[in-house]
Amino acid sequence: MALSECGKTSLFTTVKALTSTSVFSKGSFPFEVINVDTSSRSSPPPKPLLIATPTNKGSYPVILFFHGFYLRNYFYTELLQHISSHGFILVAPQLYDLIPPSGTEEIESAANVTNWLEQGLQPLLPGNVSPDLTKLTLSGHSRGGKAAFALALGYAKTSLNFSALLGIDPVAGTGKCCPTEPHILTYVPHSFNFSIPVAVIGTGLGPEKWIPLAPPCAPEGVNHDEFYNECKPPCAHFVAKEYGHMDMLDDNLPGIIGKLSECICKNGSGPKDKMRRSVGGIAVAFLRAYLESDDEDLKAVVADPSLAPAKLDPVEFVPA
């Protein structure tokens, strides 16, 4: 298969796919989940946090994870735990509560959490665990994915540099005619002005209409396809063809918002666990490749997408 430019590429041509890869199962690192509110004793975070962290002694890369529109950070607990069990610290702020702010205010809140990490994160972790903030990844789902891209593009000032970017079904508005502020999409291929590696995970059912008179949850023109199209190499694109926009969330979510999130978008018919393990495994494989110089799992998945629990189609990758 020939290699072409980002967004229109085939995959690794010289790699023989492995018969299996462990990234799609829970990892070997014991972990814990910590809830932190803004009244914590020292260096309180600017927003409430959900932290998933390994508990074994060591220094671990950090992933900032931003929730989707009107969702709750704890809706992603299973996904965050999966990634953490492979040796990552995940910090998931609750960027707003009842009333969503403007997109610009949301990005400023995300920047404030980023700037807090250097002084505030270490005291909240197990005593033998330290965050490696030289390996800091931005990530987010839906509108949170857009916030992650916007932060990487410099729409708010941060005191730390970012090493990688992971968008999980990112969405920039209710349609190409109606993007939300700030307007980060340019509709020019490879126009995003950053040089860090990027992976975009999309859903096949996200662009499909589900509720009458309402737009799809991930409309064409403002969804994962356009985000990926505007990335520069190195960049990767994985689409879970048979799953929907909310299928990486936990099962049986509590409260009215939880119940709404389970029915507002078109969902896949398969177990959500397969989607969570696919998203988590892709994240681990991608970050191992670019943060730890271990690309065997990424090569395996790109060469043989059937290794993932969910059907991935298309799968695209362009190295630097």
KAKAUR-V578506 format. One record per pair of residues at least 6 apart in sequence whose C-alpha atoms are under 7 Angstrom apart, sorted by the first residue. I is the first residue (numbers start at 1). J is the second residue. D is the distance in whole Angstrom. If there is no record, write none. Layout:
[[I,J,D] [I,J,D]]
This chain:
[[1,10,6] [1,11,7] [1,13,6] [2,10,6] [3,9,5] [3,10,5] [3,11,6] [4,10,7] [5,318,7] [6,229,7] [6,232,7] [6,233,6] [6,235,7] [6,318,6] [7,228,7] [7,229,5] [7,316,7] [9,316,6] [9,317,6] [9,318,7] [10,316,6] [10,317,7] [11,302,6] [11,303,6] [11,316,6] [11,317,6] [12,299,7] [12,302,7] [12,303,6] [15,299,7] [15,303,7] [16,303,7] [17,300,5] [17,303,5] [17,304,6] [18,300,5] [20,307,6] [21,297,6] [23,281,4] [23,284,6] [23,285,7] [24,277,5] [24,278,6] [24,280,7] [24,281,4] [24,308,7] [25,277,7] [26,82,5] [26,85,6] [27,85,5] [27,86,5] [28,85,6] [28,86,6] [29,54,6] [29,56,7] [29,85,5] [29,86,6] [29,87,6] [30,54,6] [30,55,6] [30,56,7] [30,85,6] [31,52,7] [31,53,5] [31,54,4] [31,55,5] [31,84,7] [31,85,6] [32,52,6] [32,53,6] [32,54,6] [32,55,7] [33,50,7] [33,51,6] [33,52,4] [33,53,7] [34,50,6] [34,51,5] [34,52,6] [35,49,6] [35,50,5] [35,51,6] [36,48,6] [36,49,5] [36,50,6] [37,48,4] [37,49,6] [38,44,5] [38,45,5] [38,46,6] [38,47,6] [38,48,6] [43,120,5] [44,120,7] [45,113,7] [45,116,6] [45,120,7] [46,112,7] [46,113,6] [47,93,6] [47,94,6] [47,95,6] [47,113,7] [48,93,6] [48,94,5] [49,91,7] [49,92,6] [49,93,4] [49,94,6] [50,73,7] [50,74,7] [50,91,6] [50,92,5] [50,93,6] [51,90,6] [51,91,5] [51,92,6] [52,80,6] [52,81,6] [52,84,6] [52,89,6] [52,90,5] [52,91,7] [53,84,6] [53,88,7] [53,89,5] [53,90,6] [54,84,6] [54,85,6] [54,87,6] [54,88,7] [54,89,7] [55,126,6] [55,129,7] [56,129,7] [57,128,5] [57,129,5] [58,128,7] [58,129,5] [58,130,6] [59,129,6] [59,130,5] [59,131,6] [59,132,6] [60,87,6] [60,88,5] [60,89,6] [60,130,7] [60,131,5] [60,132,5] [61,88,5] [61,89,6] [61,131,6] [61,132,5] [61,133,7] [61,135,5] [61,136,6] [62,88,6] [62,89,5] [62,90,6] [62,131,6] [62,132,6] [62,133,6] [62,135,6] [62,136,5] [62,137,6] [63,89,6] [63,90,5] [63,91,6] [63,136,6] [63,137,5] [63,138,6] [63,139,7] [64,90,6] [64,91,5] [64,92,6] [64,137,6] [64,138,5] [64,139,6] [65,90,7] [65,91,6] [65,92,5] [65,138,7] [65,139,5] [65,140,5] [66,92,6] [66,93,7] [66,139,6] [66,140,4] [66,141,6] [66,144,5] [66,145,7] [67,73,6] [67,140,6] [67,141,6] [67,144,5] [68,141,5] [68,142,5] [68,143,5] [68,144,5] [69,142,7] [69,143,5] [69,144,7] [70,100,7] [72,94,6] [73,92,6] [73,93,7] [73,94,6] [75,249,6] [75,250,6] [75,253,7] [76,249,5] [76,250,6] [77,250,7] [78,250,6] [79,276,6] [79,280,6] [80,90,7] [82,280,6] [83,280,6] [83,284,6] [84,90,7] [95,106,7] [95,109,6] [103,180,7] [103,181,5] [103,182,6] [104,181,6] [104,182,6] [107,147,6] [107,151,7] [107,156,7] [108,156,6] [111,156,6] [111,157,7] [111,158,6] [114,158,7] [115,158,6] [115,159,6] [115,160,7] [122,130,6] [122,131,7] [135,163,6] [135,291,6] [136,162,5] [136,163,5] [136,164,7] [137,162,6] [137,163,6] [137,164,5] [137,165,6] [138,148,6] [138,162,7] [138,164,6] [138,165,5] [138,166,6] [139,145,6] [139,148,6] [139,165,6] [139,166,5] [139,167,6] [140,148,6] [140,166,7] [140,167,6] [140,168,6] [141,167,6] [141,168,5] [141,169,6] [141,170,6] [142,168,7] [142,169,5] [142,170,4] [142,171,5] [143,170,6] [143,171,5] [143,172,6] [145,167,5] [145,168,6] [145,170,4] [145,171,7] [146,170,6] [146,171,6] [146,172,6] [150,184,7] [153,193,6] [153,194,6] [163,196,6] [164,196,5] [164,197,5] [164,198,6] [165,197,6] [165,198,5] [165,199,6] [166,198,6] [166,199,5] [166,200,6] [167,199,6] [167,200,5] [167,201,6] [168,200,6] [168,201,5] [168,202,6] [169,201,6] [169,202,4] [169,203,6] [169,223,7] [169,224,5] [169,245,7] [170,223,6] [170,224,6] [171,218,6] [171,222,6] [171,223,5] [171,224,7] [172,179,6] [172,180,6] [172,222,5] [172,223,7] [173,179,4] [173,180,5] [173,222,6] [174,215,6] [174,219,6] [175,219,5] [175,220,7] [175,221,6] [175,222,6] [176,221,5] [176,222,6] [188,230,6] [189,229,5] [189,230,5] [190,229,6] [190,230,4] [190,231,5] [190,232,5] [191,230,5] [191,231,7] [192,230,6] [192,231,6] [192,232,7] [197,233,7] [197,234,5] [197,235,6] [198,234,7] [198,235,5] [198,236,6] [199,235,6] [199,236,5] [199,237,6] [200,224,7] [200,228,6] [200,236,6] [200,237,5] [200,238,6] [201,224,7] [201,237,6] [201,238,5] [201,239,6] [202,224,5] [202,238,6] [202,239,4] [202,240,6] [203,239,5] [203,240,5] [203,241,6] [203,243,6] [203,244,5] [203,245,6] [204,239,6] [204,240,6] [204,241,4] [204,242,6] [204,243,6] [204,244,6] [205,241,7] [205,242,6] [205,243,6] [205,244,5] [205,245,7] [205,266,6] [206,216,7] [206,217,6] [206,218,5] [206,244,5] [206,245,5] [206,266,7] [207,216,5] [207,217,7] [207,218,5] [207,219,5] [207,220,6] [208,216,6] [208,266,7] [209,215,6] [209,216,4] [210,216,6] [210,265,6] [210,266,5] [211,264,7] [217,245,7] [217,265,6] [218,245,7] [228,237,7] [233,318,6] [233,319,6] [233,320,5] [234,318,5] [234,319,4] [234,320,4] [235,317,6] [235,318,5] [235,319,7] [236,316,6] [236,317,4] [236,318,6] [237,315,6] [237,316,5] [237,317,6] [238,312,6] [238,313,7] [238,314,6] [238,315,5] [238,316,7] [239,312,5] [239,313,5] [239,314,6] [239,315,7] [240,310,6] [240,311,6] [240,312,5] [240,313,6] [241,311,6] [241,312,6] [241,313,6] [242,268,6] [242,311,7] [243,267,6] [243,268,4] [244,266,6] [244,267,5] [244,268,5] [245,265,7] [246,261,7] [246,262,7] [246,265,7] [246,267,7] [247,267,6] [247,272,5] [247,275,6] [248,272,6] [248,275,6] [248,276,5] [253,259,6] [274,309,5] [274,310,6] [275,310,6] [277,309,7] [278,308,6] [278,309,6] [278,310,6] [285,297,5] [285,298,5] [286,298,6] [288,294,5] [288,295,6] [289,295,4] [289,298,7] [301,307,6] [302,315,7] [305,312,6]]
